[in-house]
């Protein structure tokens, strides 16, 4: 009898351990840009980098015009050489400026992530605990697409809503 009770207890414990963990899926990138804070940060970045983008677009237009002029021909050999050198020089300058602008934008985006990311993660963790999730997987930044998730729940929308209520800049001040 003792052995049967011990076996029954072990079987019950094994069954409890064998339960499927409750899994949540969240697209952190989408959640971040869906929050009011994320949208405001995006607008600030757009405003900050719009003049540089416009200037770079203008330089690319000028390069295309020079290239068209060269392609149409009608110039002497000396003029063709001068146009080719000008195109190369301006192309190199535009490439350097584009690379620098991309690096500056990346740095500014990383700063936004450093500011908003911890707030969003706090909300994700709290939401997961309050709703009994054992595992939360970020499906937004993975190069591997979500292939199958029968027992997982997508919580991105709920996380954004919770962020807006509790952590967003429009949330009530904590006392």
C-alpha positions as CSV (number, residue, x, y, z in Angstrom):
1,X,0.0,0.0,0.0
2,X,2.8,2.4,0.9
3,X,4.5,1.6,-2.5
4,X,1.2,2.2,-4.3
5,X,0.7,5.6,-2.6
6,X,4.3,6.6,-3.4
7,X,3.9,5.6,-7.0
8,X,0.6,7.5,-7.2
9,X,2.3,10.6,-5.7
10,X,5.2,10.3,-8.2
11,X,2.8,9.9,-11.1
12,X,0.9,13.0,-10.0
13,X,4.1,15.0,-9.6
14,X,5.3,13.8,-13.0
15,X,2.0,14.8,-14.6
16,X,2.2,18.3,-13.1
17,X,5.7,18.7,-14.4
18,X,4.7,17.5,-17.8
19,X,2.1,20.2,-18.3
20,X,2.8,22.4,-21.3
21,X,4.2,25.8,-20.2
22,X,2.0,28.8,-21.0
23,X,3.8,30.7,-23.8
24,X,3.3,34.2,-25.0
25,X,4.5,35.8,-28.2
26,X,5.3,39.5,-28.4
27,X,6.6,41.6,-31.2
28,X,8.7,44.1,-29.2
29,X,9.6,46.3,-32.1
30,X,6.0,46.6,-33.2
31,X,4.9,47.2,-29.6
32,X,7.5,49.9,-29.1
33,X,6.6,51.8,-32.3
34,X,2.9,51.4,-31.5
35,X,3.1,53.2,-28.2
36,X,2.5,56.9,-28.0
37,X,6.1,57.4,-26.7
38,X,7.4,55.4,-29.6
39,X,5.4,57.3,-32.1
40,X,6.5,60.6,-30.6
41,X,10.2,59.5,-30.6
42,X,9.8,58.5,-34.3
43,X,8.4,61.9,-35.2
44,X,11.3,63.6,-33.4
45,X,13.8,61.5,-35.3
46,X,12.0,62.2,-38.6
47,X,12.1,65.9,-37.9
48,X,15.7,65.8,-36.8
49,X,16.9,63.9,-39.8
50,X,14.6,65.3,-42.5
51,X,16.9,68.1,-43.5
52,X,19.8,65.8,-44.0
53,X,17.7,63.4,-46.0
54,X,16.5,66.2,-48.2
55,X,20.1,67.4,-48.8
56,X,21.2,63.9,-49.7
57,X,18.3,63.4,-52.0
58,X,19.2,66.7,-53.7
59,X,22.8,65.5,-54.1
60,X,21.6,62.2,-55.7
61,X,19.4,64.2,-58.1
62,X,22.4,66.3,-59.1
63,X,24.4,63.2,-59.6
64,X,21.7,61.6,-61.8
65,X,21.6,64.9,-63.9
66,X,25.3,64.8,-64.4
67,X,25.2,61.1,-65.3
68,X,22.4,61.8,-67.8
69,X,24.4,64.6,-69.3
70,X,27.4,62.3,-69.7
71,X,25.3,59.5,-71.1
72,X,23.7,61.8,-73.7
73,X,27.1,62.7,-75.1
74,X,27.8,65.6,-77.4
75,X,30.8,66.8,-75.3
76,X,34.4,66.8,-76.3
77,X,36.8,64.4,-74.8
78,X,38.0,66.9,-72.2
79,X,34.5,67.8,-71.1
80,X,33.6,64.1,-70.8
81,X,36.6,63.5,-68.6
82,X,35.8,66.5,-66.4
83,X,32.1,65.3,-66.0
84,X,33.3,61.8,-65.2
85,X,35.7,63.1,-62.5
86,X,33.0,65.4,-61.1
87,X,30.5,62.4,-60.9
88,X,33.1,60.3,-59.1
89,X,34.0,63.0,-56.7
90,X,30.4,64.0,-55.9
91,X,29.4,60.3,-55.7
92,X,32.1,59.6,-53.2
93,X,31.0,62.6,-51.1
94,X,27.4,61.5,-51.3
95,X,28.3,58.0,-50.2
96,X,30.3,59.2,-47.2
97,X,27.5,61.6,-46.2
98,X,24.9,58.8,-46.6
99,X,27.0,56.4,-44.5
100,X,27.5,59.0,-41.8
101,X,23.8,59.9,-41.8
102,X,22.8,56.2,-41.5
103,X,25.3,55.8,-38.6
104,X,23.9,58.9,-36.9
105,X,20.3,57.7,-37.3
106,X,21.2,54.3,-36.0
107,X,22.8,55.9,-33.0
108,X,19.7,58.0,-32.3
109,X,17.5,55.0,-32.7
110,X,19.6,53.1,-30.2
111,X,19.3,56.0,-27.8
112,X,15.5,55.8,-28.1
113,X,15.7,52.1,-27.4
114,X,17.8,52.7,-24.3
115,X,15.2,55.1,-23.0
116,X,12.0,53.3,-23.9
117,X,13.1,49.7,-23.9
118,X,13.4,49.1,-20.2
119,X,9.9,50.7,-19.6
120,X,8.5,48.3,-22.2
121,X,10.3,45.3,-20.8
122,X,8.9,46.1,-17.3
123,X,5.4,46.1,-18.8
124,X,6.0,42.8,-20.6
125,X,7.3,41.1,-17.5
126,X,4.5,42.4,-15.3
127,X,1.9,41.4,-17.9
128,X,3.4,37.9,-18.2
129,X,3.4,37.4,-14.4
130,X,-0.2,38.8,-14.0
131,X,-1.5,36.5,-16.7
132,X,0.4,33.4,-15.8
133,X,2.8,33.1,-18.7
134,X,5.9,30.9,-18.2
135,X,7.7,32.1,-21.3
136,X,7.6,35.2,-23.5
137,X,9.3,35.1,-26.9
138,X,10.0,38.1,-29.0
139,X,8.9,37.3,-32.5
140,X,9.7,40.7,-34.0
141,X,13.5,40.8,-34.1
142,X,14.1,37.2,-35.1
143,X,15.4,36.3,-38.5
144,X,13.6,33.0,-38.0
145,X,9.9,33.4,-38.7
146,X,7.4,31.9,-36.3
147,X,6.7,28.6,-38.0
148,X,4.3,27.0,-35.5
149,X,2.9,28.0,-32.2
150,X,-0.2,26.0,-31.3
151,X,-0.1,26.7,-27.5
152,X,1.2,30.3,-27.7
153,X,-0.7,33.5,-27.3
154,X,0.1,36.7,-29.2
155,X,0.2,39.5,-26.6
156,X,1.7,42.5,-28.5
157,X,-1.6,44.5,-28.6
158,X,-2.2,43.9,-24.9
159,X,1.3,44.9,-24.0
160,X,0.9,48.2,-25.9
161,X,-2.4,48.9,-24.1
162,X,-0.8,48.1,-20.7
163,X,2.2,50.3,-21.5
164,X,-0.1,53.2,-22.4
165,X,-2.0,52.8,-19.1
166,X,1.0,52.4,-16.8
167,X,4.4,53.4,-18.3
168,X,3.7,55.8,-21.2
169,X,4.3,59.5,-20.9
170,X,0.5,60.0,-20.8
171,X,0.1,57.5,-17.9
172,X,-1.0,58.8,-14.5
173,X,1.9,59.9,-12.4
174,X,2.9,57.4,-9.7
175,X,2.7,58.6,-6.1
